[in-house]
Amino acid sequence: IQQVFKQLFYMINAITLNNLLLRKDVCSWSTGMQLRFNISQLEEWLHGKNLQQSGAAQSLEPLIQAAQLLQLKKKTPEDAEAICSLCTSLTTQQIVKILNLYTPVNEFEERVTVAFIRNIQKNLEERNDPPQLLLDFKHIFPVLFPFNPSSITMDSIHIPASLNLDFLNKV
């Protein structure tokens, strides 16, 4: 069950983050607030179902950071440093794309300046990020089956003659 929910939450993360990276109309402060609220509801549900050890919540980390990126101030060099230290699960390309797509929804917000985005790129240039912008939502985690040893010993097994397994020898 834990593996199923880890996979499911990864798919939620990948599809939502990909939509965020492709749609300018959803890159705003209010979307960041809504995303963070919805993610906290999912985390609370996991906790209520005792699934916090499944890794499902950790698979939402890029989406959590993207929501926080939408909510942070984006003006000063200190803001740029805060963004760089916070967004460790997002690639440089993803951070820059979200900042480029950021769209103010009211008169109190401003667009992100080109100088600020260049500052972010300069701060993150030492990262060795993969060149991939979008997440692979078809990625499937390997299924792990726990090993439960049998209490029956091999020397106590009786093999019926009707199986025609005479070539097997007890050692």
N, C-alpha and C positions, 0 to 999 in steps of 0.2 A: 504494500500500500504506500509506503514511504517513497519507493522508487517511482511509482505512478504519479504521485503528486509533485515530485521533483521535476519530472518530465513535463507535466502539465503547466507548472509555474514557469518553467523555462520557455515554453511555447508562448505563454501569455507575455512574458518579458520580451521575447524576440519580436513578436508581431506588433506589440504596442510601441516598442522602441523604433522599429522600422517605419511605422506610420508617422511617428514623431519626426524622424529624419527626412521623410519625403513630403510632408505637408506643412506648408508655411502657416496655414490658418490655425494650427494647433500649438504652435510654438509661442506661448504667451505665459505671463505670470499666473493668470487664473487657471490655465490648464495644468501648470505645475502644482498649484494648490489642490486641484481636483485629483490629479494622479497620486499625490502623496496621501490624500485621504483614502482613496480606494486601496492603495497598497497597504496602508495601516489596517484597513478592514480585513484584507487577505491575511496579513500577519496575525491579527487577533484570532481569526478563524483557525489558522494553523495551531496556534497556542491552545485554543479551546478543544481541538481534536487531538492534542498531544502529539503533533507532527513537527514540532520545532527542530527535531534532530534529523529530519529527512533531507535537509539541504535545499528544500523548496524556497525558503525565505532568502537564502544566499543567491539563488538563481535570479532573484528580482533586483539584485544590487545595481546593475547598470541602469535600470529603469528608475530606481530610487535616486541615484545620482543625477540622472537627466532631469527629474522633477525638481531636485534641489538647485540644479543649474538654472532652471527657468525662474526660480524664486530669488536667487542671489542678486545683489547689486552688481552692476557691470560697468563701473566707471573708472576707478582708481587702480594704480598698480598693486595696491594691497588686495583689492577685489580679485585681480588676476591671479595673485599668489594663492588666495583662498580657494579659487576655482581649481587651480592646478593641484593643490594638495587634497582637495575633496574628491575630485573626479578620477579616481584611480582605476575604476572598472570600465571607464569609457576611453576609447582611443582618441588621440589628438584630432584625427579627422572627424570623429563623431562630435566632439566638443565644438570644433570650429563650425561644423555644419549647423548645429543647433543655434549657435550664436549668430550665424549669418541669417538663419530663418526666423530668428526671434522677432515677433511682431507686437508692438505695444497695442493694447486694446483700449486705453484711455489716455487723457492728456497729461497724466502725472508720470507716465512712463516715457522713456526715450529709446530710440533704436540703439543697438550696440554699435559703437564707432569702429571704423576700420583699424584705427590705431590700437584700440583695446584688443581686437582680435589678433593683430600682429604681435602684441605683447604676450598674449596667451601662447601663440605659436612659438615665440622665442623661448618662453619658459619651459615648454614641453618638447623642445627639439632633441633633447638627449634621450627621450623615451624610444624604445624599440618596439613600437606598436605594429601590428599587422596592417597592411594597406587596405584592409577590408572595411567598408563603411557600414553595410547592413549586416545584421546577424542572420545566420542560417537557421530559420525556424523549423527546418526539417531535420535538424541534428537530433540524433537519438542516443541517449546515454546507454551504456551497456547494462544489461540486466544481470544482477548478481543474485545467485541462489545460495543461501546459507548451507553449509555442509553440516548435516545432522547424522553422526555415525550411528549405525545400527547396534543394538545390544545383542544381536544374534551373532554367534561366532561361526565361522565358515565350517569348522569340523563337526558342528552339530546339525548341519543341513543334510537332509536325505533327498537324493535325486531319484525320482521315480523312473523305473525301467521303461515305461511307456514313452518317455521323451527321447529315447534312442541316443543317449549321450554317453555311450560306453567308452568313448575315447577320453573322457575326463577322468583323471586320477586324483584321489585324495592324497595330499602330501603330509 
